[in-house]
Amino acid sequence: RTHNLTWKVTYEYKYLDCFKKLAIAINGQTPGPHINATRGDTIIVTVLNNLLMENVAIHWHGIRQLGNGWNDGTDSVNQCAAMPGGYFTYQFVVDQAGTYMYHSHYGMQKSSGLYGLITVNPLLGEETPYHYEDREIILSDWYHDSAYEHAVKLSSKPYVWIGEPQSLLINGRGRYQCELLGVSNRDRCNGSSPECTPDVVKVKPEQTYRFRIASLTSLSALSFQIEGHKMTVVETDGVHVVPFVTDNLYIYSGETYSVLVTTDQNHSRNYGISINVIARKPETPNGFAILNYEPNPLDAQHLPQPPPGPLWNDTDSQRNQSLAIKGLRGYVPAPPKTADKVLHLLNTQNTVNGYKVWAVNNVSHALPDTPYLVALKLNIPDVFDPTPAPEDYDHSYNIYEIPENTNATTSTSIYRLPFNKTVDIILQNAKGMGGDSETHPWHLHGHNFWVLGFGKGKFNPSTASLNLENPIMKNTVPLFPYGWTALRFRTDNPGIWLFHCHIEAHFYLGMLVLFESGSDMVTKPPQQNMGCGKTKNYINP
Ligand SMILES: O=C1O[C@H]([C@@H](O)CO)C(O)=C1O
């Protein structure tokens, strides 16, 4: 089946958390429309950019785009973003059942609300471990400043940190306490706007539901919980998990999960759903939604309680949940036993000419104006530094201290990986300049990777415990403070693909790398991917 969609992208005033703010909507909505498809379907989306003053590119997060790199939707990497008044038509096949998302991949635009959920159902009769009615949950965080203000603050000297978000949203709904605002700003807040009432998730008693949960936060890592209900985790990033039961789900930006929830509690009332910030000291109030046991009314007598979340800094509990996620045998292929190549990637916060940045192996990535894939295909000179990006770092680096010299370099260099090989990535965390080591969710475009392990401190190949038996495959994975995360993937998708921290500010400040492999096999650039930077000289009339 082919889904033919037309999406008009506009700025609109919204009261998502009762505070009036310009949000980016698709056909008037944020979160945008839910794409509900079946494995093998083709999705054709024409995105009309009606933003007046900003470009748009939309990334289909978790969709591997096998052999289809021109449609990954990343500005500077595989396309020129659509200009105001212009459009871009994405076409891709959803070849893997599961839960995915889409979001802007232009500047810091994601945090303005340009995002939504993608559900890919298995084919009728296709073997699948379970089949339940779905409920969709989109988690996000919300700032009152615009993404423009964020970008300017972060690239100022001295550095201005954007701070913690004002609200957490569940399905685009949050609640800011208008009384906290100064009198002059109070008229921008409307506590009785229908847009900022909690989302209501309707369920019937004594049923099991599959909650499809996606985190589209720009900064916050979250814990998700439902008052009085246990959750059985069964899927993450489109891959089946050995089911495990938990009271709360830790979820990092860019991750999706499916959890099974059985409505086996007292039928005569409703229950609270809550999210709270973890991994950073919370300054944002918890987000809240209602689990409505039908036919109970939403009145005071049936009022749900927001369940309290776990402690924000219980890193052991967070790491233990990540370690508990295993691939379900029969559904998740086993990883190759050995790797052909290993990349050691050290994550640090640095300075370049007095500007604060994030770096990998001391290189803060600067995205060029000309998309890499077009430059590679047409051999456009002087787009990126041809020196290979560094595959390792000095292992005497003390991850527990900020180095005396925090200087890093800025570069457009890329990793050129051999095609159809097995590559290991060892992510190593370290102390940041804020005085702590932060949790970074790393997302890989175009592939799933096996998650071989997580550990504390410095990675040591002779003592690290790696799971080669039944690792999960994912596209986004956390790197815990002062720890390491080990991944393995196959370079089986021709093109050039981003691997980056999914925190919007960190990506903006250079916390990204690019993996090129087999780009000689990619078709020549479609006209619509061109037009920016140096590509405009290569467009044929
Ligand atoms: O990028 C960041 O900057 C601040 C802090 O590190 C400032 O030094 C912070 O908490 C981030 O996540």
The ligand as an SDF file (V2000), in Angstrom:
LIG
                    3D

 12 12  0  0  0  0  0  0  0  0999 V2000
   25.8820   21.6050   26.9140 O   0  0  0  0  0  0  0  0  0  0  0  0
   25.7550   21.8810   28.0950 C   0  0  0  0  0  0  0  0  0  0  0  0
   26.2600   22.9890   28.7090 O   0  0  0  0  0  0  0  0  0  0  0  0
   25.8760   22.9540   30.0890 C   0  0  0  0  0  0  0  0  0  0  0  0
   27.0590   22.9630   30.9620 C   0  0  0  0  0  0  0  0  0  0  0  0
   27.8870   21.8880   30.6650 O   0  0  0  0  0  0  0  0  0  0  0  0
   27.8550   24.2550   30.8160 C   0  0  0  0  0  0  0  0  0  0  0  0
   29.1980   24.0560   31.0110 O   0  0  0  0  0  0  0  0  0  0  0  0
   25.1240   21.7180   30.2170 C   0  0  0  0  0  0  0  0  0  0  0  0
   24.6090   21.3050   31.3420 O   0  0  0  0  0  0  0  0  0  0  0  0
   25.0630   21.1010   29.0390 C   0  0  0  0  0  0  0  0  0  0  0  0
   24.4410   19.9570   28.8120 O   0  0  0  0  0  0  0  0  0  0  0  0
  1  2  2  0
  2  3  1  0
  2 11  1  0
  3  4  1  0
  4  5  1  0
  4  9  1  0
  5  6  1  0
  5  7  1  0
  7  8  1  0
  9 10  1  0
  9 11  2  0
 11 12  1  0
M  END
$$$$
